[in-house]
Amino acid sequence: MKLRISGKHMDIGDAFRTRINDRVGEAIGKYFDRGFSGHVTVIKSGSRFSADCMIRLDSGAS
């Protein structure tokens, strides 16, 4: 499992990075047995936050 986590217009701390990694791992592990890779970008826009997530499964699906 390789997951790249980055922030746009904000810094991502270690605790937040760990939480994102754990939660994505739990969600993917719930439905798929194989590994995965991908990236998550957390975006701050004014007082709002959003996340862009792209996951590629080792089976080839995305």
C-alpha positions in Angstrom: 0.0 0.0 0.0 1.6 3.2 -1.2 -0.5 6.4 -0.6 0.8 9.9 -1.3 -0.9 12.5 0.8 -0.4 16.2 0.1 -2.1 19.5 0.9 -2.9 22.5 -1.4 -2.9 25.8 0.4 -2.2 24.1 3.7 0.3 21.9 5.5 -0.6 18.3 6.3 0.7 17.3 9.8 1.9 13.8 10.8 -1.3 13.1 12.8 -3.6 14.1 9.9 -1.5 12.1 7.4 -1.7 9.0 9.6 -5.5 9.4 10.0 -6.0 9.7 6.3 -3.8 6.7 5.6 -5.6 4.6 8.2 -9.1 5.5 7.1 -8.4 5.0 3.4 -6.8 1.6 4.2 -9.8 0.5 6.2 -12.2 1.6 3.5 -10.3 -0.2 0.7 -9.7 -3.3 2.9 -13.4 -3.6 3.5 -14.1 -4.3 -0.2 -10.8 -5.5 -1.7 -8.3 -8.0 -0.6 -5.3 -6.9 -2.7 -3.1 -3.9 -2.3 -3.5 -0.4 -3.7 -1.7 2.8 -4.4 -2.8 6.3 -5.1 -2.8 9.9 -3.8 -5.0 12.1 -1.7 -4.9 15.9 -2.0 -6.6 18.0 0.8 -7.5 21.4 -0.5 -8.3 24.5 1.5 -10.4 27.1 -0.2 -11.2 30.0 2.1 -12.9 28.5 5.2 -13.8 25.3 3.3 -11.9 22.0 2.9 -12.2 19.3 0.3 -10.3 16.2 -0.7 -9.4 14.8 -4.1 -8.6 11.1 -4.0 -7.4 8.7 -6.7 -6.9 5.1 -5.9 -5.5 2.4 -8.1 -6.0 -1.2 -7.1 -3.3 -3.8 -7.7 -5.9 -5.7 -9.8 -5.7 -2.9 -12.4 -9.0 -1.2 -11.6 -9.1 2.5 -10.7 
